[in-house]
């Protein structure tokens, strides 16, 4: 998850809080900022690994030995707010926001809990820092102080699991809120070239595409799918004498029959995009919805479900 121990714990200088957000920064759309907070640091990592030490059924302590291994887009935002908004108070506001949205809280620790007795993250120990996702995505200021609160939650958007990992701490004369958002997804295999697609289909008879996007429960292809669709169309136009299935796949979340229906609708939507917008011959393609019947990974983990939600191009 988060953050390194500062080598300057004894610093006594006062910190000058910004009055405006740093240039180019923004709040994450699914989570409003704490009132009166200002963005001090903002960084987006297109894709990376993110070990998150949580248990499935215990929000009171971290799981260092077997962390949840997330992969995807990581957005780190560091806010500052006035010191009267102490870490415990800020954390309770985030807790309410998560619960109001129906998000699942995975880890929660308040200032004053006994770190030595298996409570919250024991921030005073270097060994435990090494087990976290340290210093990987940057920050303006180390979120280390006399009082630290932590909250980790899981939400969902557009067929995608989203995790929030937030540390709140007192720092000099402000309160810092360091927020990581992890949008779980497979690596950008949807952006393989036509040559790569050709090699995969020649070797395996099919290729999985992860760059085609839909809103949750919907079958309308989103505009950010254009690059993946263009690559598919290039490959198909280079093989005009061959015929292919466009196969939609889902994870096993929800009703089986609904997933079959949704995967069929999405496969048909992709096929129509390729024919209508990318000049692929209609008689080359047939759409098929497989729902959750052909997983490529375990549905028991977020990263596995992300791999199972895909479109495949299958040679007939």
N, C-alpha and C positions, 0 to 999 in steps of 0.2 A: 504494500500500500504506500505509505508516505514517509518521507522526511528524515533529515539527518540531524545529529546533535551538533549544535553550534560550538565552535572552539572558543567562543567569547561569551560564555554564560555570565561573566562578571561585568559586562558592559553596563554603564549607568547613564549614558547619554540619553537625552530625550529624543524621541523619534518624531519627525515632522510629517504628520498625516497629509496625504494629498487632498486636494479639494475637488478634483475632477478625475475621472477615469483615465488610465493611460490610453494613448492613441491606438486605435485598432481593436480595442477590447469590446466585449459584450457579455451580457448574462447568457446563461444556457437557457434555451426556450422553455424547458420543462420545469425550471426551478427559479422562482423569483429571488432576488438578493434580499438579504437582511436590510431592514430599514436604515437609511442613512449611511450604508456601507459604500466604500469607494474602491474601485479595482486598482490594485497596485501591480499586479503581474497577470499576464495572459499568454498562454501558449497552447497551440493545437498540434498534436502529433498524429499524423495520418493513420498510422497503424503501428502497434507495438504490443508486447506482452505486459501483463499486469497481474502479478500474484496478489490475491486478496485473502488474508488469513481470517476466514470466517467459518463457523460451523453452520450446518443446516438448521439446527434446532436450539442453539444456545447463543443468545445475544450478549452474554455477560463477559465473555472472554475471547481472545483471539486464538485462532488455530494456526500456530506457527509450523507445525510438523507437516500438515497436509493442506496448504492454502488452496483456495479456489483459483484456478489458472485461467484468467481471462485474456482475451486477445481482441484487439480492435482499435478504434479511434479513441484517443485520450485527450480531454480538454482540461487543462489545469488553470484555475482562476484563483488568485489570492486577493482577498478583500481586507480592508481595514475599517474599523468603526471605533467609536469613542469608548473609553475604558469603563464607563458606567454600564455599558452592555457587556457584562462579564461572561466568561465562557459558558457557565451553566445556563444562564438566561438565553444566550444565543442558541445553544444546543436544543433547549426546549422549544424554541420557535421552529427550528428545522424539523424536530420530531413531529410537531403538529402539522407542518406543511406536508411532510411525507404521509402521515396518516390520513390527512384530508384528501390526498390524491390517490389513496389506496395502495401506496407503495409498501413493500415489505421491509421492515427494519431488520438488518442482519447483525448489527453490532452497535452497542451503545454504552458509552462510559462517561461518567460525570466526574468533575473535579472532587477530590476528597475521598474517593474510593481507595481501598487499600491495594495498590498495585502489587505488593509482595505476596498477596494471598490469591493470586489468579484473577484479579479484577480486570481492569481495563489494560490497554497497552502499557507495559512498563517502560516508559520513555527514558528512564535513567540508566538503562543498561545498553552498552554498546553491542553486546551479542544479539540482543533482540532487534536492534536497528539493522543489523546485517541481514535479518530475515525478512525485512520489509522492502518495499520497492523504493530504494533510497536515491535521492539526488538525481533522479532520472529525467524528470520533466521540468526542473528548474523552479525557482521561486525568487521573490524579491527579498524576503526575510525568513530565516529559520523560524518555524512556528513553535518555538520552545519558550516556556515560561513557567511560573510557579503553579499555574492552574491550567490544565488541559482537558478539553472535552472532545469526545469522538462520537461520530454517528455515521453508520454505513447503511445504505438502503438500496433496494432494487426496484426499478420501475420498468416500463415497457413503452415502446413507441414504434409504429410502422414495422411490425414484424421483427422487432429488435429488442433484446434485453438491454437495459441501461442501468449501470451501477453508479452510485454516488458515494464517495468516500471523503468525509469532511473532518478536519481537525480545527478546533477553535482554541486559541491560547491567548494569554495576556503577554504583551511584548512592549517593554518600555512603557510609554504612556498611551498605548492603544490596545485594542483587541484585534487579533488577526484571525481571519477565516480562510483556511486554505482548502479549496474544493477541487476534487478530481471527479470528472465524469468519464465513465468508460462505456462507449457504445460498442457492444460485443458484436463482432462480425468476423467471418473468415478473411484470410488475406485476399487481396484484390485479384482473385483468379478470374473474375469477370472481365478483367482488362488484358487477358492474354491476346496475343496477336493471332491473326489468321494462320500464320505458320505454326504457332504453338497448338492451335486447335486441330490443325491437320495432323500433327504428330500424335496428339492424344487420341484422336478418333482412329487413326491408323493402328495404334497400339491396343486400344481398349474398346473401340466401337462407340465411344461416347465421350463427352466432356461436360463437366459441371461448370455452370456460370453463376457467380455470386454478385455480379454487378448490376442486376436488374432489381429494381426497388418498387415496392407497393406500400400503401398505407395498410395498417393492421386490419385484416378482415376484408380488404377491398381487392379488386382485380384490375384497377386502372394503372397502367404503367406510368411511373413517375418520370419527370423530365431528366433527372440525374442518371437515368438508365441509358442515355443516348450513346455513351462511349462503348458500353458493352454490346448494345444492339448493332452498332456500326461494325464492330469486330466480327460478330456472328454473320452479318450480312455479307461482309467481304469474303469470308470463308465460303458461304453458300453460293455466292455468285461465281466463285472460282471452281465450283464443282457442280455445274448445271445439270449433269446427267445423273446425279445421285439424289436419293430421296431420304428425308430425315423426319424423325419425330421430335417435336418440341414438347418436353415432358416437365410438368410442374410437380414439385415435391414440397411437402410441409414437414414440420416436426409433429410430435404426437400430442401436442397441447390442444385441448378442446375435443369436440365431438368428431368421431371418425367420419361419419357421412358428410358433415359440413366441411371437413378438410379435403375429402375427395372432390366435392363440388367446387370448393375454392381453388384447388390446384388445377382443375380442368378449366375453370374460367380464366385463370392467370396464363395457362399455357396458350389458350385461344387468343388472349389479349396480346401476348408476345408474338404469336404467329401473325396476327393482323398488323401489328406494328412493322414487322419485317417486310410484309407484302406491300402495305400501303405507303410506308415512308422510306423504305430502303431498297425498293425495286427487286425484291426476291420473288421468283416465280411461284405462284400459288400452288402449282401441282408438285412442287418439291417438298411441301410440308404437310404434316398432319399433327394436330394437337392432342395431347393425352394427359390426364390428371392422375397421378399415382398417390396423391395424398401422403400419408406417413408410412406406406408399406415397404419402402426401400431406403431405410436410413443408411448413411455412411458413417455415422458415429453414434455414441450413446445419447439417448434423449434425457438421461439423468443429470446432465450438466448443461450449463448455459452455452458453453462453447460447442458442445455436441449438437444441441438444437440449432445453433446458428449454421453449422455445416449442413444439417439436414434440410434447412429451408433454402431451396435452390431451384434453378431451371437447368435442365440438361438438354443438350443436342445429341440425339442418338441416330446413328446410321442405320437405315432399314436394309 
